[in-house]
Amino acid sequence: MTPTISDSKEPQKGNPEPVKSRASGVTLSSIAGALPYFAFVAAFLIVPIIANLFTAFKDATGNPSTETMIEAIGPTYRGAFLLTLNLSLFTTIVGGFFGLIIAWSLTVRKSGPRWLSNLVNSFSGLAAQSGGVQLAFAFIALLGTQGLLTGFIQKIFPTFGEIFSITDFAGVALVYLYFQIPLMTVLMLPSVSTLKKEWFDAASSLGATKSQYLRDVALPVLWPPIVGSLLLLFANAFAAYATAYALSGGSLNLIPIVIGFLISGNVLLNPGLAAALVTWMMIIILAAVGLRLVLTRRSDKWLSN
């Protein structure tokens, strides 16, 4: 008996095809597996942000108002914003410059020994995540008033203690650079490593020098990730709290320290004003991070080809 067309297309009963969602690819098990993550994000990120916004846009009587938001950027706290901006910009520019040089040396100019490159890579990944009280204590023990290095330097330059202090702007900036430079190195390593050797060979065959290659080929490709990494460094320094507070003890008028006083202080207790300052900080940080995402996507078109 000759099989018909319908018989030839009949699926075999022994090998049933699994049911798949070709439209979205999302299954109930994958959603259930992600629920703890979404619950964690909601509990420790989304809900606090919403609560902070509700508090920031209320006056002293609890009515909706922008009075507190306007007070937060008034003359009283404008100096704290400017000092925080100056500290963030300084550590961003200096940290970005040296971090970019280190990333370039590790990927493009591989003239050093292999062990040194591995050591710098490992240290950069570790130092980029450092910070807080432990980092502040380490620098106080090293460069504090009774620090080990301070005592050695004062034997050569007796006026060193009058020129430099770990608790002032220069001291806090130095500690910030300890993690800003490695962070820039870690951020730029993937972008710099994707520069193709064929681009340099092609430029050299056309008579271009190394400086011309950097100016006309490398920098136009790398400037979006460079600017994006600098924006991330700025946001990282602008929001740092534990390191600055542990170093200066509140003597440095930075916005994160002021917010800490407004939340936990006995005299300056003002949660509404603290929420307003946090809101302005979030606006600045989100603007920096959002611009970084735009620049990173633009650079990926070149670096992925």
KARANOR-V306681 format. One record per pair of residues at least 4 apart in sequence whose ideal C-beta (glycine too) atoms are under 8 Angstrom apart, sorted by sequence separation. I is the first residue (numbers start at 1). GAP is how many residues later the second one is. If there is no record, write none. Layout:
BEGIN
((I:GAP) (I:GAP))
END
This chain:
BEGIN
((3:4) (4:4) (5:4) (6:4) (11:4) (21:4) (26:4) (27:4) (28:4) (29:4) (30:4) (31:4) (34:4) (35:4) (36:4) (37:4) (38:4) (39:4) (40:4) (41:4) (42:4) (43:4) (44:4) (45:4) (46:4) (47:4) (48:4) (49:4) (50:4) (51:4) (52:4) (53:4) (54:4) (58:4) (59:4) (66:4) (67:4) (68:4) (69:4) (70:4) (73:4) (74:4) (77:4) (78:4) (79:4) (80:4) (81:4) (82:4) (83:4) (84:4) (85:4) (86:4) (87:4) (88:4) (89:4) (90:4) (91:4) (92:4) (93:4) (94:4) (95:4) (96:4) (97:4) (98:4) (99:4) (100:4) (101:4) (102:4) (103:4) (104:4) (105:4) (106:4) (112:4) (113:4) (114:4) (115:4) (116:4) (117:4) (118:4) (119:4) (120:4) (121:4) (122:4) (123:4) (124:4) (125:4) (126:4) (130:4) (131:4) (132:4) (133:4) (134:4) (135:4) (136:4) (137:4) (138:4) (139:4) (140:4) (143:4) (146:4) (147:4) (148:4) (149:4) (150:4) (151:4) (152:4) (153:4) (154:4) (159:4) (160:4) (161:4) (167:4) (168:4) (169:4) (170:4) (171:4) (172:4) (173:4) (174:4) (176:4) (177:4) (178:4) (179:4) (180:4) (181:4) (182:4) (183:4) (184:4) (185:4) (187:4) (188:4) (189:4) (190:4) (195:4) (196:4) (197:4) (198:4) (199:4) (200:4) (201:4) (202:4) (204:4) (208:4) (209:4) (210:4) (211:4) (212:4) (213:4) (214:4) (215:4) (216:4) (217:4) (218:4) (219:4) (222:4) (223:4) (224:4) (225:4) (226:4) (227:4) (228:4) (229:4) (230:4) (231:4) (232:4) (233:4) (234:4) (235:4) (236:4) (240:4) (241:4) (242:4) (243:4) (244:4) (245:4) (248:4) (253:4) (254:4) (255:4) (256:4) (257:4) (258:4) (259:4) (260:4) (261:4) (265:4) (270:4) (271:4) (272:4) (273:4) (274:4) (275:4) (276:4) (277:4) (278:4) (279:4) (280:4) (281:4) (282:4) (283:4) (284:4) (285:4) (286:4) (287:4) (288:4) (289:4) (290:4) (291:4) (292:4) (293:4) (294:4) (295:4) (296:4) (297:4) (299:4) (300:4) (301:4) (3:5) (11:5) (20:5) (21:5) (26:5) (41:5) (42:5) (58:5) (59:5) (71:5) (72:5) (73:5) (104:5) (112:5) (130:5) (139:5) (142:5) (145:5) (146:5) (165:5) (166:5) (167:5) (195:5) (203:5) (208:5) (213:5) (214:5) (245:5) (247:5) (252:5) (253:5) (260:5) (264:5) (11:6) (21:6) (58:6) (59:6) (71:6) (141:6) (142:6) (143:6) (144:6) (154:6) (164:6) (165:6) (166:6) (248:6) (262:6) (263:6) (57:7) (58:7) (105:7) (110:7) (140:7) (141:7) (142:7) (143:7) (153:7) (154:7) (164:7) (250:7) (261:7) (262:7) (57:8) (59:8) (73:8) (142:8) (166:8) (208:8) (244:8) (262:8) (263:8) (57:9) (59:9) (166:9) (203:9) (204:9) (208:9) (248:9) (262:9) (58:10) (150:10) (203:10) (244:10) (57:11) (106:11) (150:11) (245:11) (250:11) (262:11) (263:11) (56:12) (57:12) (244:12) (245:12) (262:12) (56:13) (200:13) (203:13) (244:13) (106:14) (199:14) (203:14) (106:15) (241:15) (245:15) (259:15) (262:15) (56:16) (145:16) (240:16) (241:16) (200:17) (238:17) (239:17) (102:18) (199:18) (241:18) (259:18) (147:19) (199:19) (241:19) (258:19) (259:19) (145:20) (143:21) (145:21) (102:22) (144:22) (255:22) (259:22) (143:23) (195:23) (256:25) (140:26) (195:26) (255:26) (139:27) (195:27) (143:28) (192:30) (143:31) (191:31) (139:32) (188:34) (191:34) (139:35) (191:35) (139:36) (188:37) (187:38) (188:38) (136:39) (139:39) (135:40) (188:41) (187:42) (239:42) (135:43) (238:43) (135:44) (184:45) (187:45) (184:46) (187:46) (238:46) (239:46) (238:47) (130:48) (131:48) (130:49) (183:49) (184:49) (235:49) (129:50) (183:50) (235:50) (238:50) (127:51) (128:51) (127:52) (180:53) (183:53) (235:53) (127:54) (128:54) (234:54) (235:54) (127:55) (128:55) (126:56) (180:56) (232:56) (125:57) (128:57) (179:57) (180:57) (231:57) (232:57) (124:58) (128:58) (231:58) (123:59) (231:60) (232:60) (124:61) (125:61) (176:61) (231:61) (124:62) (228:63) (229:63) (176:64) (227:64) (228:64) (231:64) (120:65) (227:65) (228:65) (176:67) (228:67) (121:68) (175:68) (227:68) (228:68) (225:70) (172:71) (224:71) (225:71) (228:71) (172:72) (175:72) (224:72) (224:74) (225:74) (172:75) (224:75) (171:76) (172:76) (222:77) (221:78) (225:78) (94:79) (98:79) (102:79) (106:79) (167:80) (168:80) (172:80) (95:81) (99:81) (103:81) (166:81) (167:81) (221:81) (87:82) (91:82) (95:82) (99:82) (102:82) (103:82) (107:82) (167:82) (221:82) (86:83) (90:83) (94:83) (98:83) (99:83) (102:83) (106:83) (169:83) (96:84) (99:84) (100:84) (104:84) (108:84) (167:84) (168:84) (87:85) (91:85) (95:85) (99:85) (100:85) (103:85) (107:85) (167:85) (83:86) (87:86) (91:86) (94:86) (95:86) (98:86) (99:86) (103:86) (107:86) (94:87) (108:87) (92:88) (95:88) (96:88) (99:88) (100:88) (104:88) (107:88) (87:89) (91:89) (95:89) (99:89) (103:89) (136:106) (136:107) (140:107) (135:108) (139:108) (191:108) (195:108) (131:109) (133:109) (137:109) (194:109) (132:110) (133:110) (136:110) (194:110) (131:111) (132:111) (136:111) (131:112) (191:112) (133:113) (132:114) (100:126) (96:130) (99:130) (96:133) (96:134) (93:137) (96:137) (92:138) (95:138) (92:141) (91:142) (92:142) (89:145) (92:145) (88:146) (91:146) (88:149) (87:150) (88:150) (85:153) (84:154) (87:167) (83:169) (83:170) (84:170) (83:171) (84:171) (84:172) (80:173) (79:174) (80:174) (81:174) (80:175) (77:178) (80:178) (77:181) (81:199) (77:200) (72:201) (71:202) (68:204) (72:204) (68:205) (71:205) (72:205) (68:207) (69:207) (72:207) (73:207) (68:208) (72:208) (69:210) (69:211) (60:212) (59:213) (58:214) (55:216) (56:216) (55:217) (56:219) (55:220) (56:220) (53:222) (56:222) (52:223) (56:223) (52:226) (53:226) (52:227) (52:230) (49:233))
END
